[in-house]
Amino acid sequence: MSKAPKKKRKKLTTKAIFGLIFVLAFIVIFVCIGISWRYINDFDDSHYGTAFTLTHTASEYIDGEKAAGYFENGEADEYYRQVHDFLKLLQSEGDLDRVYVFVPSGNESVTLWDTGTDGAIALGVRQPFEGEFKESAIRAFSGNSDENVYINDHHNTKLIVTAFSPICDKSGKPIALVASDFKGENIIFKIVEFNLATLGIVLVSSIIPIIIFYKRTKKGVLLPIKRLNSAAKEMVGDLETEKVVTPDIHTGDEIEELSDSFEQMNEELRDYIRQLRLATAEKERIGAELNMAKEIQAAQLPSDFPAFPDRKEFDIYASMTPAKEVGGDFYDFFLVDDDHLAMVIADVSGKGIPASLFMMISKILIKNRLKAGDSPSAALEKVNNQLIENNIKPKQFVTVWLAVLELSTGRGQAANAGHEHPVLKRADGAYELVEYRHSPPVSLVRKLRFREHAFEMRPGDRLFVYTDGVAEAMNTEHELFGTDRLLAVLNSDQSASPQQVLENVTNGINAFVGDAEQFDDITMLGFAYYGAGGGNTDIS
């Protein structure tokens, strides 16, 4: 997998400069917006009233009855010209851009007077009447609004303030509408001009404080951080040595505290690395010793199969899978003499190295007693007394199933010291548990006598013995594998050889437990008896 390209980093000094520029720009923009907003408000406040006063004066001067007559017949007379001159006077004295009188008529307006026509009579001229101008005019004409001023701010970047005032007849009915346009100054130009002046003042007045601030920031912040960064890189590149990197920063503030913390972290990190090296070396030593112990333990268990290739009376196979590097379970099988086969499977209490040591002692003692010709019960009694003499506290114990089978006849003797029930399959039957009363485990009670059971194997019979790690294998739902599942696996292939039987059970356990961790040793032994005549006599 390719490594993503490293993103180019900006220096802290560059970021500081850009930060100062950004702050300065923000201040300038904020000031300019505030001044512009204030300027526009002042413009509105100073000109709204002027425009409306002049317009109202004109509406009071004009006779509503005569205005209605001009609208109806369209003929000018002396009074019409007198009004026109008055409106021109208002325009001149009030510094108005235009004064005009019109009558709203649907989507058109009919002009009565207009001072913006260079002396020409505008009586009866019809013009489009629409948009926001129409809405403001209609509200003023109907008397339904106290706001009789319309502002057009889309007229060549200049604000045009239009004030309305209705002309009424004697009954108070609106006849026409007087409108006065007050042309404001070039507001955009004024704002830009003022903002440029403000920008110049801000820049000139700020440059010296900014330079002073930058120099102090560089000395007190940027350079110490740069030294701290260099020290961190040196520390990372030189972790193998005992050298302690010191940034040597004396700013008298939090950066110096950070430098002190860095030095302390550097010392603690190097001390931790030293301790980690020692712990790693110790762990590797222990691991090597455990591997050696595992190899020694495995060497004590029969592992060459077929175990007795020249013997045709039987077939045997066994395995042990420890939960840790070394385990406490063990199995054993050997010929006591040419006609007697001993089989042992056992489970020592506990796990790990103590259990493995106790297991090896127990295995050797049991084998020695059986080799000496002791019966299963007699062998267990003597081994029990020997183990108890030098047992530690808390006492360790071992559960044992052992049997000695006479190969020529199939008759044998077995003893069970607190171990799992064996599983037997007759040649014409299925695998079933052989349940009977057990004796206590070995190495618990001094001078204990152990029960012994006689049994007989017939050609085609099979035997399966195991430790509790099989039945107590647990899945992620904390369910046990159990003897019912064990019997189901065994009976799924009743003609399997001992080796195949163990593989089937192992696969069944693995499928059941899934990702759950193995917490106990798993040990199994399978045996098939073919009789004195030899050969596989399965009839199942």
Secondary structure, 3 states (H helix, E strand, C coil): CCCCCCCCCCCHHHHHHHHHHHHHHHHHHHHHHHHHHHHHHHHHHHHHHHHHHHHHHHHHHCCHHHHHHHHHHCCCCHHHHHHHHHHHHHHHHCCCCEEEEEEEECCEEEEEEECCCCCCCCCCCEEECCHHHHHHHHHHHHCCCCCCEEEEEEECCEEEEEEEEEEECCCCCEEEEEEEEEECCCHHHHHHHHHHHHHHHHHHHHHHHHHHHHHHHHHHHHHHHHHHHHHHHHHHHCCCCCCCCCCCCCCCCHHHHHHHHHHHHHHHHHHHHHHHHHHHHHHHHHHHHHHHHHHHHHHHCCCCCCCCCCCCCEEEEEEEECCCCCCCEEEEEEEEECCEEEEEEEEECCCHHHHHHHHHHHHHHHHHHHHCCCCHHHHHHHHHHHHHHCCCCCCCCEEEEEEEEECCCCEEEEEEECCCCCEEECCCCCEEECCCCCECCECCCCCCCCCCEEEECCCCCEEEEECHHHHCCECCCCCECHHHHHHHHHHCCCCCCHHHHHHHHHHHHHHHHCCCCCCCCEEEEEEEECCCCCCCCCCC
